Amino acid sequence: MKGFFITGTDTDVGKTIISSGLAAVLKEKNVDVGVFKPLLSGIVREDHASDTSLLKELSQTSLSHEDITPFQFKEPLAPYVAAKLEGKLVGLEDVLSHWGKIRDKHECFIVEGAGGISVPLGEGFLVSDLVKALQLPIVIVARPNLGTFNHIFLTVQYAKSVGLSIAGIVINGISDDPDIAERTNPELIEEFCQVPILGITPKLKDIAKENIKKMVEDHINVNLLINQLEEVK
């Protein structure tokens, strides 16, 4: 399966913005792209403001909300914890079973996790376990400011230690007037992590779908990702 798994260094770093924007740009470049966010917490998937809705709208997939997000939970917590509060248990095999039903609907998928790469998604498995099972390279989304190097470095080293392939890093939400940490972090990250930075994206003041798509077009090297897709047989 061709595609990318979008993960983050933390929660609220902009994974859904980047995921949906990438899907929109790939669609425009005639890539047959689908989206998959298997677990969602804190909001109903059909809500217009949900991650699921944004992914569906920008990718223009015919997959339903339930196809994209088969498991949803009420509390805004790690999916494993949110599920336990409802007396539910979701195993890795449950997610993979659903994945098997939709994976042939598109040639390529953008899959989005929850929080960072070590967040517990269900009984006995983390985000990293799901990535490994799907066999997709990861795109790491991170914040731009002071302290982000540590989070990125730890994420990269952990990913490498469990055998994950890293497509690149997106530094999301740089200020209009970047401070010295924001200006120097990209070079530092590439030097120590030995992973390409795919793009540095600005803070979006208006989260409209056309703005998300334009931001990704203008600030992320999508062609580099397409080249990686073409290398997959």
URFEN-V785864 format. One record per residue. N is the residue number from 1. RES is the residue in one small letter. PHI is phi in whole degrees, 0 to 359 (NA if undefined). PSI is psi in radians with two decimals (* if undefined). OMEGA is omega in whole degrees, 0 to 359 (NA if undefined). Layout:
# URFEN-V785864
n: <N | N>
res: <RES | RES>
phi: <PHI | PHI>
psi: <PSI | PSI>
omega: <OMEGA | OMEGA>
This chain:
# URFEN-V785864
n: <1 | 2 | 3 | 4 | 5 | 6 | 7 | 8 | 9 | 10 | 11 | 12 | 13 | 14 | 15 | 16 | 17 | 18 | 19 | 20 | 21 | 22 | 23 | 24 | 25 | 26 | 27 | 28 | 29 | 30 | 31 | 32 | 33 | 34 | 35 | 36 | 37 | 38 | 39 | 40 | 41 | 42 | 43 | 44 | 45 | 46 | 47 | 48 | 49 | 50 | 51 | 52 | 53 | 54 | 55 | 56 | 57 | 58 | 59 | 60 | 61 | 62 | 63 | 64 | 65 | 66 | 67 | 68 | 69 | 70 | 71 | 72 | 73 | 74 | 75 | 76 | 77 | 78 | 79 | 80 | 81 | 82 | 83 | 84 | 85 | 86 | 87 | 88 | 89 | 90 | 91 | 92 | 93 | 94 | 95 | 96 | 97 | 98 | 99 | 100 | 101 | 102 | 103 | 104 | 105 | 106 | 107 | 108 | 109 | 110 | 111 | 112 | 113 | 114 | 115 | 116 | 117 | 118 | 119 | 120 | 121 | 122 | 123 | 124 | 125 | 126 | 127 | 128 | 129 | 130 | 131 | 132 | 133 | 134 | 135 | 136 | 137 | 138 | 139 | 140 | 141 | 142 | 143 | 144 | 145 | 146 | 147 | 148 | 149 | 150 | 151 | 152 | 153 | 154 | 155 | 156 | 157 | 158 | 159 | 160 | 161 | 162 | 163 | 164 | 165 | 166 | 167 | 168 | 169 | 170 | 171 | 172 | 173 | 174 | 175 | 176 | 177 | 178 | 179 | 180 | 181 | 182 | 183 | 184 | 185 | 186 | 187 | 188 | 189 | 190 | 191 | 192 | 193 | 194 | 195 | 196 | 197 | 198 | 199 | 200 | 201 | 202 | 203 | 204 | 205 | 206 | 207 | 208 | 209 | 210 | 211 | 212 | 213 | 214 | 215 | 216 | 217 | 218 | 219 | 220 | 221 | 222 | 223 | 224 | 225 | 226 | 227 | 228 | 229 | 230 | 231 | 232 | 233>
res: <m | k | g | f | f | i | t | g | t | d | t | d | v | g | k | t | i | i | s | s | g | l | a | a | v | l | k | e | k | n | v | d | v | g | v | f | k | p | l | l | s | g | i | v | r | e | d | h | a | s | d | t | s | l | l | k | e | l | s | q | t | s | l | s | h | e | d | i | t | p | f | q | f | k | e | p | l | a | p | y | v | a | a | k | l | e | g | k | l | v | g | l | e | d | v | l | s | h | w | g | k | i | r | d | k | h | e | c | f | i | v | e | g | a | g | g | i | s | v | p | l | g | e | g | f | l | v | s | d | l | v | k | a | l | q | l | p | i | v | i | v | a | r | p | n | l | g | t | f | n | h | i | f | l | t | v | q | y | a | k | s | v | g | l | s | i | a | g | i | v | i | n | g | i | s | d | d | p | d | i | a | e | r | t | n | p | e | l | i | e | e | f | c | q | v | p | i | l | g | i | t | p | k | l | k | d | i | a | k | e | n | i | k | k | m | v | e | d | h | i | n | v | n | l | l | i | n | q | l | e | e | v | k>
phi: <NA | 271 | 149 | 218 | 255 | 266 | 236 | 225 | 273 | 190 | 278 | 59 | 260 | 102 | 301 | 290 | 301 | 291 | 300 | 291 | 296 | 298 | 299 | 296 | 290 | 299 | 301 | 296 | 271 | 66 | 270 | 282 | 246 | 242 | 229 | 211 | 232 | 296 | 230 | 227 | 234 | 92 | 201 | 285 | 299 | 281 | 300 | 301 | 271 | 284 | 302 | 301 | 296 | 294 | 298 | 295 | 295 | 282 | 280 | 62 | 289 | 275 | 299 | 282 | 303 | 289 | 298 | 289 | 229 | 285 | 236 | 227 | 223 | 288 | 280 | 280 | 230 | 308 | 309 | 299 | 291 | 299 | 292 | 299 | 296 | 262 | 73 | 247 | 229 | 242 | 260 | 303 | 296 | 293 | 295 | 293 | 297 | 292 | 304 | 298 | 278 | 243 | 298 | 271 | 284 | 220 | 282 | 218 | 229 | 259 | 251 | 246 | 274 | 224 | 63 | 272 | 288 | 251 | 291 | 287 | 270 | 197 | 296 | 79 | 215 | 254 | 307 | 299 | 293 | 293 | 303 | 297 | 293 | 280 | 59 | 246 | 291 | 258 | 248 | 264 | 258 | 221 | 282 | 264 | 266 | 305 | 100 | 291 | 303 | 300 | 296 | 293 | 300 | 296 | 296 | 297 | 295 | 295 | 302 | 296 | 293 | 257 | 84 | 272 | 269 | 247 | 284 | 161 | 236 | 246 | 267 | 249 | 93 | 294 | 289 | 297 | 236 | 299 | 278 | 295 | 294 | 296 | 285 | 263 | 300 | 303 | 295 | 296 | 296 | 295 | 295 | 269 | 271 | 55 | 228 | 292 | 270 | 283 | 177 | 236 | 255 | 280 | 289 | 271 | 277 | 230 | 276 | 264 | 299 | 292 | 288 | 297 | 298 | 294 | 300 | 294 | 302 | 278 | 235 | 239 | 280 | 292 | 298 | 297 | 291 | 297 | 299 | 294 | 297 | 291 | 281 | 275 | 275>
psi: <2.32 | 2.60 | -2.94 | 2.56 | 2.10 | 2.04 | 3.10 | 3.01 | -0.19 | -3.12 | 2.75 | 0.64 | -0.05 | 0.48 | -0.76 | -0.65 | -0.84 | -0.76 | -0.87 | -0.66 | -0.73 | -0.75 | -0.72 | -0.76 | -0.72 | -0.72 | -0.78 | -0.50 | 0.33 | 0.49 | 2.28 | 1.63 | 2.39 | 3.01 | 2.63 | 2.05 | 1.56 | -0.52 | 2.33 | 2.35 | 2.49 | -0.08 | 2.63 | 2.38 | -0.53 | -0.18 | 2.36 | -0.46 | 0.00 | 2.75 | -0.72 | -0.80 | -0.72 | -0.74 | -0.75 | -0.79 | -0.79 | -0.51 | -0.36 | 0.47 | 2.64 | -0.10 | 2.49 | 2.95 | -0.71 | -0.58 | -0.77 | -0.72 | 1.59 | -0.36 | 2.12 | 2.57 | 2.66 | -0.85 | 2.47 | 1.18 | 3.04 | 2.37 | -0.67 | -0.78 | -0.78 | -0.67 | -0.74 | -0.63 | -0.41 | 0.11 | 0.45 | 2.66 | 2.22 | 2.15 | 2.87 | -0.67 | -0.51 | -0.76 | -0.77 | -0.56 | -0.75 | -0.72 | -0.70 | -0.43 | -0.38 | -0.25 | -0.46 | 0.05 | -0.37 | 2.75 | -0.42 | 2.55 | 2.46 | 2.03 | 2.30 | 2.34 | -2.66 | 2.15 | -2.47 | -3.11 | -0.29 | 0.24 | 2.34 | 2.07 | -0.58 | -2.94 | 1.93 | 0.20 | 2.57 | 3.04 | -0.77 | -0.59 | -0.67 | -0.76 | -0.81 | -0.70 | -0.62 | -0.33 | 0.80 | 2.51 | 2.64 | 2.58 | 2.14 | 2.15 | 2.30 | 2.75 | 2.87 | -0.25 | -3.00 | 2.29 | -0.26 | -0.51 | -0.79 | -0.79 | -0.75 | -0.80 | -0.80 | -0.70 | -0.79 | -0.81 | -0.70 | -0.78 | -0.79 | -0.65 | -0.46 | 0.18 | 0.42 | 2.56 | 2.37 | 2.03 | -0.59 | -3.09 | 2.42 | 2.13 | 1.97 | 2.33 | 0.57 | 2.56 | 2.79 | -0.57 | 1.42 | 2.42 | -3.13 | -0.57 | -0.79 | -0.59 | -0.57 | -0.30 | -0.76 | -0.81 | -0.69 | -0.74 | -0.83 | -0.64 | -0.81 | -0.53 | -0.39 | 0.73 | 2.37 | 2.50 | 2.06 | -0.44 | 2.79 | 1.95 | 2.56 | 2.92 | 2.25 | 2.14 | -0.44 | 1.92 | 1.08 | 2.64 | -0.64 | -0.55 | -0.67 | -0.84 | -0.77 | -0.67 | -0.79 | -0.75 | -0.74 | -0.44 | -0.08 | 2.39 | 1.38 | -0.54 | -0.58 | -0.69 | -0.68 | -0.69 | -0.68 | -0.65 | -0.70 | -0.36 | -0.27 | 2.19 | *>
omega: <176 | 176 | 181 | 175 | 182 | 177 | 183 | 173 | 184 | 172 | 177 | 175 | 176 | 182 | 184 | 176 | 181 | 180 | 183 | 177 | 177 | 180 | 180 | 181 | 177 | 178 | 180 | 179 | 175 | 172 | 178 | 190 | 172 | 180 | 182 | 172 | 194 | 183 | 183 | 180 | 170 | 181 | 178 | 186 | 180 | 177 | 182 | 182 | 183 | 175 | 181 | 181 | 180 | 178 | 181 | 184 | 184 | 178 | 182 | 178 | 175 | 177 | 179 | 175 | 181 | 175 | 183 | 183 | 183 | 184 | 179 | 184 | 189 | 188 | 180 | 183 | 171 | 186 | 180 | 180 | 180 | 179 | 180 | 179 | 178 | 180 | 182 | 175 | 177 | 178 | 178 | 181 | 177 | 179 | 182 | 176 | 178 | 178 | 179 | 181 | 185 | 190 | 180 | 180 | 179 | 179 | 185 | 178 | 165 | 181 | 180 | 177 | 178 | 181 | 181 | 188 | 181 | 179 | 176 | 181 | 183 | 184 | 174 | 178 | 180 | 174 | 182 | 178 | 178 | 178 | 182 | 180 | 180 | 178 | 177 | 173 | 183 | 167 | 182 | 177 | 185 | 174 | 188 | 197 | 184 | 180 | 183 | 180 | 181 | 181 | 180 | 182 | 180 | 179 | 180 | 182 | 178 | 180 | 179 | 184 | 180 | 172 | 179 | 176 | 183 | 180 | 181 | 184 | 171 | 174 | 191 | 172 | 180 | 184 | 174 | 178 | 188 | 176 | 186 | 178 | 180 | 181 | 186 | 183 | 183 | 180 | 180 | 181 | 181 | 181 | 187 | 184 | 181 | 178 | 182 | 171 | 184 | 181 | 176 | 188 | 181 | 172 | 178 | 179 | 180 | 184 | 175 | 187 | 180 | 178 | 178 | 181 | 181 | 179 | 180 | 178 | 187 | 192 | 179 | 180 | 183 | 179 | 177 | 177 | 178 | 177 | 177 | 177 | 183 | 178 | 179 | 182 | NA>
